Amino acid sequence: MTRGRTELGDVTVHNIKQLKRLNQVIFPVTYNDKFYKDLLEVCEHAKLAYFNDIVVGGVCCREFRTYGIRKLYIMTLGCLAPYRRLGIGTVMLEHVLKLCEQDGQYASIFLHVQVNNESAIGFYEKFGFKIVDRKENYYKRIEPADAFVLEKDLTTDGSGVSPGEEEVEEKSVAA
């Protein structure tokens, strides 16, 4: 196994095209220009992964709210094939987990994975993610088109409601 140094760096207007090119190589789906424009606003939720100072991957997340419950959605997390199994994905996912821990108000983290991507499913399962749903025809123009929804519950009681969420909901109703 090759030894190396993995670091995460900010996504900026100066390197956003590198992230776009990486995503084109790594993922079977194409993301539009608005996707990349919006990433410039999310700060810590979008990072480039560097291995020995070479850009080899990236992670992009966004907050998702449903019925007053905050979740973090991993839109993309990927690494170039020659650099897989070097711990780079782990560094990126641990960054996401740390963001959620520091925030303390996310009920869960979730993402979509193509149903035949066994290596990605296994990777996320090692971190406590579980398959919670199957979305038929989720992907356009790729086979198989179905995706699994993988989710990691971050609540202490497994309820899916983040700590303090009840108070936030009550305040918004009272306002």
C-alpha positions in Angstrom: 0.0 0.0 0.0 1.3 3.4 -0.9 1.8 5.8 2.0 0.7 9.4 1.5 -0.8 12.4 3.0 -4.5 13.2 2.6 -5.8 16.7 3.2 -9.1 18.4 2.5 -9.3 21.8 0.9 -12.0 24.4 0.3 -13.9 24.5 -3.0 -13.4 28.0 -4.5 -14.1 29.9 -7.7 -10.5 29.1 -8.6 -10.8 25.3 -8.3 -14.5 24.5 -8.9 -13.7 23.4 -12.4 -11.4 20.7 -11.0 -14.3 19.4 -8.9 -16.5 19.4 -11.9 -13.9 17.4 -13.9 -13.4 15.0 -11.1 -17.2 14.4 -10.8 -17.4 13.8 -14.6 -14.7 11.0 -14.3 -15.9 9.5 -11.0 -19.7 9.4 -11.3 -22.0 8.0 -14.0 -24.3 11.1 -13.7 -23.8 14.7 -14.8 -24.3 17.6 -12.5 -25.5 21.0 -14.0 -23.8 24.4 -13.6 -26.3 25.4 -10.8 -25.0 22.5 -8.7 -21.5 23.8 -8.9 -22.5 27.5 -8.4 -24.5 26.5 -5.2 -21.5 24.6 -3.9 -19.5 27.9 -3.6 -22.0 28.9 -0.9 -21.8 25.8 1.4 -18.3 26.3 2.8 -17.4 23.3 5.0 -20.0 21.1 3.3 -18.0 20.9 0.1 -14.3 19.9 0.1 -11.7 18.7 -2.4 -9.5 15.8 -1.3 -5.8 16.0 -1.9 -3.4 13.0 -1.8 0.2 14.2 -1.7 -1.0 17.6 -3.0 -2.8 16.1 -6.0 -6.6 16.6 -6.3 -8.1 13.1 -6.3 -11.6 13.4 -4.9 -14.3 15.5 -3.4 -17.3 15.5 -1.1 -20.4 17.8 -1.4 -23.3 17.9 1.0 -26.3 20.1 1.7 -28.8 20.5 4.5 -32.2 18.9 3.9 -35.3 19.7 6.0 -38.5 17.8 6.0 -41.2 18.3 8.6 -38.9 20.4 10.7 -36.3 17.7 10.9 -32.7 18.6 9.7 -30.7 16.0 7.8 -27.5 16.2 5.9 -27.6 14.9 2.4 -24.3 13.7 0.8 -24.8 14.7 -2.8 -21.4 13.4 -3.9 -18.4 11.6 -2.2 -15.9 10.1 -4.6 -12.3 9.5 -5.3 -10.5 8.7 -8.6 -10.1 4.9 -9.0 -6.3 4.7 -8.8 -6.5 6.3 -5.3 -9.2 4.2 -3.8 -8.5 2.0 -0.8 -5.9 4.6 0.5 -8.2 6.0 3.2 -9.2 9.1 1.2 -13.0 8.3 1.3 -12.7 7.7 5.0 -11.1 11.1 5.5 -13.9 12.8 3.6 -16.7 10.9 5.4 -15.1 11.5 8.8 -15.2 15.2 7.9 -18.9 15.0 7.2 -19.5 13.1 10.5 -17.5 15.7 12.4 -19.5 18.5 10.9 -22.7 16.8 12.1 -21.3 16.2 15.5 -20.2 19.8 15.9 -23.6 21.0 14.8 -25.4 18.6 17.1 -28.8 19.2 15.4 -28.8 16.8 12.5 -31.1 13.8 12.9 -29.3 11.8 10.2 -27.0 11.7 7.2 -28.3 10.1 4.0 -27.3 9.5 0.4 -28.3 7.6 -2.7 -26.2 4.8 -4.1 -26.7 2.9 -7.3 -28.1 -0.6 -6.4 -25.2 -2.4 -8.0 -22.4 -0.4 -6.4 -21.5 -3.0 -3.8 -18.2 -1.4 -2.8 -19.9 2.0 -2.0 -22.7 0.2 0.0 -20.1 -1.8 2.0 -18.0 1.4 2.6 -21.0 3.3 4.1 -22.2 0.3 6.1 -18.8 0.2 7.8 -19.7 3.6 9.2 -23.2 2.6 10.4 -25.3 3.5 7.4 -28.2 1.3 6.7 -30.2 0.7 3.5 -33.6 2.3 4.3 -35.3 2.5 0.9 -35.0 1.7 -2.7 -35.9 4.3 -5.3 -36.9 2.8 -8.6 -35.8 4.7 -11.8 -33.9 7.2 -9.6 -31.1 7.7 -12.2 -31.7 8.8 -15.8 -29.7 7.3 -18.7 -27.7 4.8 -16.6 -28.3 1.2 -15.8 -29.4 0.0 -13.4 -31.6 3.0 -12.8 -32.5 2.1 -9.2 -30.8 3.6 -6.1 -30.7 2.6 -2.5 -31.1 5.3 0.1 -28.5 4.7 2.8 -29.0 6.6 6.1 -27.1 6.9 9.4 -29.3 7.9 12.4 -27.5 10.5 14.5 -30.1 10.7 17.3 -29.3 9.1 20.6 -32.6 7.3 20.8 -32.9 6.2 17.2 -36.1 8.3 16.8 -34.9 10.2 13.7 -35.6 13.5 15.5 -32.5 15.4 16.4 -31.9 16.5 20.0 -33.5 19.9 20.6 -35.7 19.6 17.5 -38.9 19.6 19.6 -38.0 23.0 21.1 -37.2 24.5 17.7 -40.5 23.3 16.3 -42.4 24.8 19.2 -40.7 28.1 18.9 -41.5 28.3 15.2 -45.2 27.6 15.8 -45.3 30.2 18.6 -43.6 32.9 16.5 
